[in-house]
Amino acid sequence: MERSYRASNGLYFYIAFLALDALVLMLEAVARLRTDRAVSGLFLGILATLCAAVAVLLFVRWGRLRVVITAETLTLTGEGPPQQLEWADVERVREMRGPAYQLSLRGLLPGPYLPHGLLQSETVLEISVHPGGRLVLRRALIAGYGALQQDVLRSVSKDTEIDLHARWWKD
């Protein structure tokens, strides 16, 4: 059994929105530069470049996110160096819910602040591993998060501590 999960459609939508925004801003900047409004045209050109850079950064950093679950391991690729954990080493699985900012302060919010995350609370799945490590998976970044959560719960050993109703203010 090998299951693979990719980055969420919401992230790709946001990347496409930023790319479209950059295109529209660049067209407006060119139009203003042609009509001798150089200052506003230059400002819009810089803003368009910034939007395009953020879209590329989001795609490179988080758009290639992959979580692969096998019977023995969980492998996370796409957010830096690949991380792999063995199910035998898992001590605790917690699902945390809370405001994005508070989760970020506690180091429980991988990835960028996305607009919908600022308006509603975020959900993350924290997997604590025996040699002192942990892996945090964020619902907003992973397509099929519910199935991923169930695969994790099925794969961990029976003596693993599981808390699916944790809140950000509890340890």
C-alpha positions in Angstrom: 0.0 0.0 0.0 1.4 3.3 -1.1 -0.6 6.5 -1.0 0.5 9.8 -2.3 -0.9 13.3 -1.4 0.0 16.5 -3.3 -0.4 20.2 -2.6 -4.0 21.5 -2.3 -6.0 23.1 -5.1 -6.4 26.2 -2.9 -2.7 26.8 -3.0 -2.7 26.4 -6.8 -5.6 28.8 -7.1 -3.8 31.4 -5.1 -0.7 31.0 -7.3 -2.8 31.4 -10.4 -4.6 34.5 -8.9 -1.2 36.1 -8.1 0.0 35.3 -11.7 -3.1 36.9 -13.2 -2.8 39.9 -10.9 0.9 40.3 -12.0 -0.2 40.2 -15.7 -2.9 42.8 -15.3 -0.6 45.1 -13.3 2.1 44.8 -15.8 -0.3 45.6 -18.7 -1.5 48.7 -16.8 2.1 49.7 -16.0 3.0 49.6 -19.7 0.0 51.6 -20.6 0.9 54.3 -18.1 4.5 54.4 -19.2 3.3 55.0 -22.8 1.2 58.0 -21.7 4.1 59.7 -19.9 3.0 58.8 -16.3 6.3 57.2 -15.5 6.1 57.3 -11.7 2.8 55.4 -11.4 3.8 53.1 -14.3 7.1 52.3 -12.5 5.3 51.7 -9.2 2.8 49.3 -10.9 5.6 47.5 -12.7 7.4 46.9 -9.3 4.1 45.7 -7.8 3.6 43.3 -10.7 7.1 42.0 -10.3 6.5 41.5 -6.6 3.2 39.5 -7.3 5.0 37.3 -9.9 7.9 36.7 -7.5 5.5 35.6 -4.7 3.7 33.3 -7.1 6.9 31.7 -8.2 8.1 31.4 -4.6 4.8 29.7 -3.5 5.0 27.3 -6.3 8.7 26.4 -5.8 8.5 26.1 -2.0 5.0 24.7 -1.5 3.5 23.7 -4.8 5.7 20.7 -5.1 4.6 19.3 -1.7 4.2 15.5 -1.7 3.4 13.2 1.2 3.9 9.5 0.5 2.6 7.0 3.0 3.8 3.4 2.9 3.3 0.5 5.3 6.6 1.3 7.0 7.2 5.1 6.5 5.9 8.5 5.8 7.9 10.7 3.4 7.4 14.4 3.0 9.1 16.1 0.0 8.8 19.6 -1.4 9.4 21.8 1.6 13.1 21.7 1.9 15.1 18.5 2.3 12.9 15.3 2.2 11.8 14.2 5.6 11.1 10.6 6.4 9.7 9.0 9.5 9.2 5.4 10.4 5.8 4.4 12.0 7.6 2.5 14.7 9.2 5.7 16.0 6.0 7.7 16.3 5.1 8.6 19.9 2.2 11.0 19.6 -0.2 12.3 16.9 -2.1 15.5 17.6 -4.4 17.5 15.5 -4.2 21.2 16.5 -6.8 23.8 15.6 -6.5 27.5 16.2 -5.7 31.0 14.8 -3.0 31.0 12.2 -0.9 33.6 14.1 -1.0 31.7 17.4 0.0 28.4 15.7 2.8 30.2 13.9 4.2 31.6 17.2 4.4 28.0 18.5 6.1 26.7 15.4 3.1 24.7 14.3 2.3 26.5 11.0 4.4 25.3 8.1 4.0 27.3 5.0 2.8 30.8 4.2 -0.1 32.8 5.6 -2.8 32.3 3.1 -5.8 34.7 2.9 -8.4 32.2 4.0 -6.2 31.1 6.9 -6.3 34.6 8.3 -10.1 34.7 8.3 -10.7 31.3 9.9 -8.7 29.0 12.1 -6.1 26.6 10.8 -5.7 22.9 11.3 -2.4 21.1 11.5 -1.5 17.4 12.2 1.6 17.2 14.4 3.4 13.8 14.5 6.0 13.5 17.3 8.8 11.1 16.6 10.9 9.2 19.2 14.4 10.8 18.7 13.0 14.2 19.5 11.7 15.2 16.1 8.3 16.2 14.8 6.6 16.6 11.5 3.8 19.1 11.0 1.3 18.7 8.2 -1.1 21.6 7.4 -4.7 21.0 6.2 -4.6 24.1 3.9 -1.6 22.8 2.0 -2.5 19.2 1.4 -5.2 17.9 -0.9 -7.2 15.0 0.7 -6.2 15.9 4.2 -9.0 13.8 5.7 -7.8 10.6 4.0 -4.2 11.5 4.9 -5.2 11.8 8.6 -6.9 8.4 8.5 -3.9 6.8 6.8 -1.7 8.2 9.6 -4.0 6.9 12.3 -4.1 3.4 10.7 -0.3 3.3 10.3 0.8 4.3 13.8 1.2 1.6 16.4 -1.6 0.9 18.9 0.3 2.3 21.9 0.8 5.8 20.2 -0.9 8.7 22.0 -3.5 10.2 19.7 -5.3 13.5 20.4 -7.5 14.8 17.5 -9.1 17.5 19.5 -6.1 19.5 20.7 -6.2 23.3 20.7 -3.4 25.7 20.2 -3.4 26.8 23.9 -2.9 23.3 25.2 0.3 21.4 25.4 
